[in-house]
Structures are given as C-alpha cells and as structure tokens.
Amino acid sequence: DLQFVFKGGTSLILLVEKPQRFSIDIDINTEESKEKLLNILKTICSNDLFKRFEENKRMDRGIPKAHFKFFYDSVISGRENYILLDVLFDKHSYPEVIETPIKSFWIDTDDNITKVNTPSIASILGDKLTVFAPNTTGIKYKVGKSMEIMKQLFDIGRLFDHFEDMEVVATSFDNIAKNELEYRKSADTTDDVLRDIIDTSLTVSRFPGGTKFDSPELLELINGLKRFKAFPIDFAFRADDAILSAAKAAYLAEKILNKDFTKIENFSNNVKYNEPDFTDNYKHLKKLKKRKIEAYYYWCKVFEELPFLKESK
C-alpha cells in the first residue's frame, strides 16, 4: 500500500459538496520512495483501465516532485487521452488531515465507499494562498500559466465560504510557505508572501483594466481570466467574481499577517464597518461600493488593519 495524502484540486472535488471546477489532475503528498511508487504505478497499469504510464519530466527548481501521465482510451472521444499525476515526495505540512469518502457530485459510486486522506478545508485553503503569490511562492508571471493563477484564485474564493478555523488556515499557510521558500532557496519571508498575496489581489481589483494603470501583470491576469472561463461548471467566473475572490484572499492574508485568528467577519447587508479614505493608488477601490459591495467590504477590513497600505501611495 502507498501512504499518501491527496491535495490540490483533487481534494476540492471530495471536500466541497458541489464543486464548481472539475480537475483532471491528481495531486498527492507522500514520504514513500520513488522506487516504491513506480512499482505501484506498474501494478495499476497492469489492469485494463490504463494502457501505460510515463514520467513527464520537468524543471522543478529543487522541489522534490515527479509527474506522470496515465494513458487510456476515452469512451467519449474515441481517442487516447491521459490523466496527470503530480507527486510531492515530502512529509505533508497540513495541520489537519482527515479521512474523506470518495463520494462526489461527479463520481458514480456504489455503497462500498472508500475513504482517503485529504487536508481539511481550512488546511487546503492555507495551501492555496501560497500558490496565489506569483512573486514569491506561487505560480510565476511570464511563464504562460496565468490561467493557473486564476484557478487558484477561484478555489480560494470557494473555500473561503466553507472553512471554519482561521488558525488552521494560518498554520497551514505558514508551514507550506516556509517549505516553498526553502525549496527555492529564497531570502523572502512568510510576511513577504502575504504582502505578495495582497499586492496581487490589488492588481486583480483593477479588472477589467483599460486605464493608464494597466501593468503587465494586470494584462497577464486578465488574459488568464479569459482562458479560465471555460473551466467552471454551472458558474460564470467573470471579472467581478475574480475581484471578490481577490478581496477575500487579501482579507485572509491581512489576518495572518496580523496574527489575528479570530473568526472571519463575513459580509452581510446588515454588517457595520469602517470605511477608510481610499486615496491615490487605491481610489479605484471606492468604485467597488457600487460595483461589488462585498469585495468593497473586505478591502475596508484589510485597510483598517494594515497601516502600511495607507502609507504607500
């Protein structure tokens, strides 16, 4: 048997009752050796489900990862297709790992339900935050992966509405961010990663662009949103939705930065909050009050608690 923990989009399909984004990639964490894994993969491919597998070698910059393609004949297209397995050979850093049944809106199962190890919703949310930091621990700009950045933002927005324990989110973020910085031999700190998340969220807050403030990063993220639109199920993820998800990401980052593990103050029409004076580079946030008031609310929470934002004009 292989001891592992599911992670990434694979976990979301099982953890969220009605997932709105389907992921065909499988992500796992394992402390087992690559040799043992290869032997198990050979056994899996000895049945009739998969025809073969092959390693998809990439440059992972010191991260102990491996990638495998499992090939099968699709009954839908009639052509050969593959599923990608991403493996991180390291001890998982999740503060909470739970047994989750393989039962989902998209999976046809019988009464004999198998359970697998996955991070809790709060744990995977902390993980996702580290990936939405393109200048530090996340998916980088200028490598043709802007759509992948938007996938992470979409997931953060969904998970925000389902998690309960802020301290678990913070611990998960801190553990994984430290690991990622170490893999990269980076001099950045976890606080730098959190500021990166807030900066990236501010960039998204300028969607859909078309002004003198259109940075190369903004244009890249807008392109990523356009390419991502085909992926959500029964949900149109538009510019305003991305803006809201980014505001949620910034709010989480602010709370972790301030070591504030109190319960999230979710938006409601009756909630009372302070409205900061959004000046200079942040004037565009004022427009969110009419355009997307929930996003405006979360940005008000961020600016209320982070003086350095008010000072950087």
N, C-alpha and C positions, 0 to 999 in steps of 0.2 A: 504494500500500500504506500501511496505517496502522501506525505503530510504537507498540507499547503493551506493557504488562505486565499479565497477569491478577493479580488479588488477591482477598482475601476468601474467601467460601465456594466460589467458582468454582475457586480454586487447590486447596482441600482435596479436591474430588472427583477431581482429577487426581493429587495428591501422595500421598494415603493409599490403600493398596491396597483396603481395604474401608471406604469412608466410611460412617458411621452417621447422617449427617444430609444430606438432599438439599436443595440450594439452587437455586431457580429464578431468582434474581437474578444478573446478571453484573456484576462489578466490574473496572474497568480503570484503569490509570495511563497517561497519555500526555502528551507535550510538544507534540503537534500542535495546530494551531489548531482552534477550534470550527467554523469555516467548512469546513475540510477534512473534519472528522468528519461534518458534516451532509451533505456531498456523497457521502461513502462510505455513509452510512446510507440515503440516497435510492437509491443503486445496489443496496444489499442488498434494499430493499423493492420493487425493480422486477421481481424474480423471483416465483415463485408461493408461496414459503414463508411470507412475511409479507405481510399486506394493506396495512399502513401503519404509520407510527410517529408519535408526537407527544411533544413535550417536556413533562415533568411538573415544572413549576416549583415550587421550594421555597425557604424561607429557610435559607441555609447559613452565615450569620454570618461572612462574609468568606472562607470556604473556596472555592477555585476549582473548583466542582463543577457538573455538569449531570446530569439524569436523563431517561431516555427510555423510553417504553413501546412495545414492538413487538407489534402485534396479529396474531393468527392464529386460524383456526377449529380448535378442538380435535376430533380424531377420536374422543376418548373421551367427552366430554360433549356434543358436537354444538353447543356454544356458542362464542361468541367469547371468547378469553382473551388474556392478554398476558404477555410477559417483560419484566422491568425491567432496563435497562442504566444503571449508575451510573458516571460518568466523573469522575476527578480530573485536572484539567489542570495538571500539575506534574511535575517530574522525580521519578522514584521514589527512595525513600530506603533501599532494601533493600541490605544489604551483599553479598548473594548472589542473583543471578538465574540461573536455569538453564533449559535447553531441556527441556520436558516434553511427552511424547507425549499427544495427545488420545486417551486409552485409559482406560476406566473400567468398573467393575462395571455401571454404568447406561447406558453408551453403546455402541450397536451400531456397530462399525467394520469396514471391510474391511482388506486387507493394506497399503493405501496410507495409512500413518499420518502425520498432520500433527503437527508439533511447534510449541509456542507458548512464549513466555517467561513464567515464573512465578517468584515468590520461592522460595527453598529452604524446607524445613520449619522450620528454625531462624529464618529471616527472617520468615516469616508468623507464627510464634509471638510474636516480639517485637512485631509489629504488633498482634496480638490483645490482648496485655497492655495496650496503650494504650487500647483500647476498653473494657476492663473496669476503668474508673476513673471512675465516674459523677460525681464532684465536681470533676474536673479536665479530662482529655482525652477521656473516654469518653462513652457514651450516657447521657444525663442521667436522673435521677429525675424523677418528676412530669410526664412528657411522654407517658405512655401507651405506653412502649417497654420495659416490664420484661421482656417475653418476649425482646426483642432482647438485653438484658443477659445473660439466661440462655443464649442461643445462643452468645455469646462465651465464656462460662464452659465450656460443653460442649466447644467447639472447643479451648480451652486444655487441658482435661483429656486430650483425644485426642492433640493434638500433643505434649504432654509425654512421652508414651510412645514417640514416634518420632524426636525430634530428637537430635542428637549434640553440636553445638558451642555451649557456653554463651556464648562470647564473641560469636558471631554473633547470638544472641538479644539480648544486651545492647546491641550496636551498633545493631541494627535498632530496638529499643525506644527508645534514646536519640535516634536520628535522627528517628523519626516523632513521638515525644513533643515534641521541640523544635519541629517543624513545626506540630503541632496547637496548641501553646501560642502560637506566633506568629500563626497564623490567628485565634485567639480574642483576641489582644492581652491575654493573661493574664499576671499577675505571678507565677504559680506556677512552680516549678522542676520538673525531672525527678524530683528526690527527693520532692517533694510528690506527684507522680503515683504513685510507688512506694508511698508511705505510704497513698495513697488505695486502691490495689490491696489492700494488707494489711488496711486497715480494712474494705473491702467484703467481703473473704474472711472476716474475723472475724464480720461480720454474717451471712453465709451459714452459718457454723459453728453458728449458733443454730437452724437449721432443725430441726423444722418449727414452731418458735415455741410460743405458748400459755403464755408466762410473763410476769412483770412487766417483763421486758427487751425486750418486743416493740416495737421502734421503728417509725415509719412506713416507714423504708427496708426493714426486715426484712419487714414485711407486704407491701410492694410486690414484693420479690423472691420471696416465697412465691407471690404471685399470678402472677408471671412464670413460675415453675416449673410451676405448674398449666397455664398456657396453652401452654407449650412441650412438654408431654408427648406431643402428637400428632405431633411432628416427627421424633424419632429413628427410624431404621429397624432393626428386629430388636433393639431395645435399649430397656429401660425406664429412663429417666433420673429416678430418684427423689431424695428429699431426701438420703439418704446418699451418692449418687453426686455430687450437687452439692457436698456438704461435702468430698468427696475432691478434686474438681476445684479447689475454692477453696483447699484446703490446698496443692495443687501450685502454684497461682498465687501464693500468699503466699511459698512457698519460692523461686520464681523471682525475685520482687520483692526478697526479702531478699538473695539472691546478687548481684543487680545493684546494689542499694543499697550493699553492702559491696565492690563491685568484685571479687567472687570469681568468677572464670571457670573454676574447676576443674570437673571432671566432676560431674554430678549424682549424688548418692548415693541410688540408688533403694531403695525398701523391699523387704526380703525377710524371711522368718521368722527367718533366722539373723543379721540385721544387729544390731550393738550400737550403742546411742546413749544419750546423757544425757537424763534426764527432769527438766525444770525443775519448780519448785513453782508450778503454775498457781493463783494466788490472786485474790481479789476478782473483778474483772470477767471473769477468764479461767477461773474454776472449772469452767465448763461444758465446757472442753476436756478435762478429766480423764476425762469420761464417754466420750470417743471411743475410749479404750483398749479398751473392751469393745464399743463400738458399731461403730467403723470404725477399726481399729488402724492402717491405712496412713495415714489422714488424721492420726491422733494422732502418728505418727512424723514427718510433715512439719512439723507445728506445733512439735514438740520441736526440730527443726532450726532453725526460724525463731526461736524464743525463745532458743535457745542463742547465736545470733549478733547479736541485736538488743536491747541493754540498755535502749533507750528504752521497749520494750514492758513490760519488768519494772517499770520505774519509774512507768508511767502506770497507776494503779489506779482 
